[in-house]
Amino acid sequence: MADATLEIRPGEVTVDAPPAEGPALTFIGHCQTPWKTTRECPRRGDLEGPLCQVVVDDVWARALQGIEENGYLQILYWMHRARRDLVLQNPKHKGAIIGTFAIRSPNRPNPIASSVVKLEKVEGNVLHVRGLDCLDGTPVVDIKPDKCPHA
C-alpha cells in the first residue's frame, strides 16, 4: 500500500495503474533500519553508515550457508510504502519534472530496490550490514553476493 504521507507534488502525473499480474513474490525476510519515515531515509546507502540488519525468515535460514565468505551483498527489497502510479515526478533535488524510469525514486510501477551493502557479521539468520537505504520493516526479495563497489 502506498505511503499516505507521499503527496503529489506540482507537475507530477499519475496513471490508473493496471492490476499486478504474473507470479507472486515470496518475501524472504525484512530489513531493520533506524528510519521510520520516508523523510528520514537516505537517498542512497552509505557503506560507512549505521549498522542495520537483514533478518531472514527461519524457513530460508539454511540458504545463508557460506554467505560470510562475501564482504559485500546485494539486497533486493520491496518498497512497500511507495506509490505505484507516478509516471512523471518532481524530485526535490532536481528542480524539474522527470520520468519515473529516469530517476532512482522509490515510486515506480514495481517498487523493487537494490542496495549493495557491506556485510559486517552473521548471527544465525541475521545479517548485520552497512549501506541500506530503506525503511524499517521493508520486505526482502532476494540476497546475492556482490563485489566491493569501489573495486
C-alpha positions in Angstrom: 0.0 0.0 0.0 1.2 3.5 -0.8 2.5 5.7 2.0 -0.2 8.2 2.7 2.5 10.8 3.5 3.6 10.8 -0.1 1.7 13.6 -1.7 1.6 14.6 -5.3 4.0 17.5 -6.0 3.3 20.2 -8.5 3.8 18.9 -12.1 3.6 15.2 -11.1 1.4 12.9 -13.2 -0.2 9.7 -12.1 -1.9 7.0 -14.2 -4.6 4.4 -13.5 -2.1 1.6 -12.9 -3.2 -1.8 -14.2 -3.5 -4.6 -11.6 -0.4 -6.6 -10.9 0.0 -9.7 -13.0 2.3 -12.7 -13.2 3.9 -14.7 -10.5 3.7 -13.6 -6.9 6.8 -12.7 -5.0 7.9 -14.5 -1.9 9.4 -12.2 0.7 12.3 -14.0 2.4 12.7 -11.6 5.4 12.8 -8.0 6.3 15.2 -5.1 7.0 15.7 -3.5 10.4 16.9 0.1 10.0 16.8 3.3 12.0 14.4 5.0 9.5 10.7 5.1 10.3 9.6 7.6 7.7 10.5 8.3 4.0 11.7 11.8 5.0 14.4 10.2 7.4 15.5 7.6 4.9 18.7 8.4 2.9 18.6 8.6 -0.9 21.5 6.2 -1.2 23.0 3.8 1.2 26.4 4.6 2.8 28.9 1.7 3.4 30.1 3.6 6.5 26.5 4.3 7.6 24.6 2.9 10.5 24.6 -0.8 11.3 21.3 -2.4 10.0 20.0 -5.9 10.0 18.6 -8.1 7.3 16.5 -10.7 9.1 15.9 -13.8 7.0 12.8 -15.9 7.8 13.6 -19.2 9.5 12.4 -21.2 6.6 15.2 -19.7 4.4 17.9 -19.5 7.1 19.8 -22.5 5.6 20.2 -20.6 2.4 22.6 -18.3 4.2 25.2 -21.1 4.5 28.6 -19.7 3.3 27.4 -16.1 3.0 30.0 -14.9 5.4 32.6 -15.6 2.7 31.3 -12.4 1.0 32.3 -9.0 2.1 29.5 -7.4 0.1 26.0 -8.3 -0.7 23.3 -7.0 -3.0 20.0 -6.8 -1.1 16.8 -6.6 -3.2 13.8 -5.4 -1.4 10.2 -4.3 -2.0 9.5 -0.7 -1.2 6.1 -1.5 0.4 5.1 2.1 1.2 5.9 3.6 -2.3 3.4 4.9 -4.8 3.0 2.8 -7.9 1.1 5.2 -10.2 3.5 8.0 -10.9 4.9 8.4 -14.4 6.2 12.0 -14.1 7.8 13.1 -10.8 9.1 16.3 -9.3 12.1 15.3 -7.2 13.1 17.9 -4.7 16.7 17.7 -5.6 16.3 18.0 -9.4 14.0 21.1 -9.7 12.4 19.7 -12.9 9.7 17.2 -13.9 11.3 13.9 -14.9 10.1 10.5 -15.9 10.0 7.7 -13.3 12.4 5.5 -15.2 15.0 8.3 -15.4 15.4 8.6 -11.6 16.1 6.5 -8.6 12.8 7.3 -6.8 11.1 4.6 -4.7 7.9 5.5 -6.5 7.6 3.1 -9.5 5.3 0.6 -11.1 7.1 -2.3 -9.4 8.9 -0.8 -6.3 11.9 -3.1 -6.3 15.1 -1.6 -4.9 18.6 -2.7 -4.6 21.4 -1.8 -2.3 25.0 -3.0 -2.2 25.9 -3.5 1.4 28.9 -4.3 3.5 28.5 -7.5 5.4 29.8 -6.9 9.0 28.8 -10.2 10.6 26.3 -13.1 10.5 24.4 -14.2 13.6 22.2 -17.2 12.8 19.5 -15.8 10.4 20.5 -12.1 10.9 22.9 -10.3 8.6 24.5 -7.2 10.1 25.2 -4.8 7.3 26.0 -1.2 6.4 24.7 0.6 3.3 20.9 0.0 3.4 18.6 2.9 2.3 15.2 1.6 3.2 12.5 2.0 5.8 12.4 -0.2 8.9 10.4 -3.3 8.2 10.9 -3.3 4.4 10.4 -6.8 3.0 13.4 -8.5 1.4 13.0 -10.1 -2.0 16.5 -11.6 -2.5 20.1 -11.6 -1.4 23.1 -12.0 -3.8 26.8 -11.9 -3.3 28.4 -8.8 -4.8 31.8 -7.2 -5.4 33.2 -4.2 -3.5 31.5 -1.2 -5.2 34.9 0.6 -5.1 36.9 -2.2 -6.8 
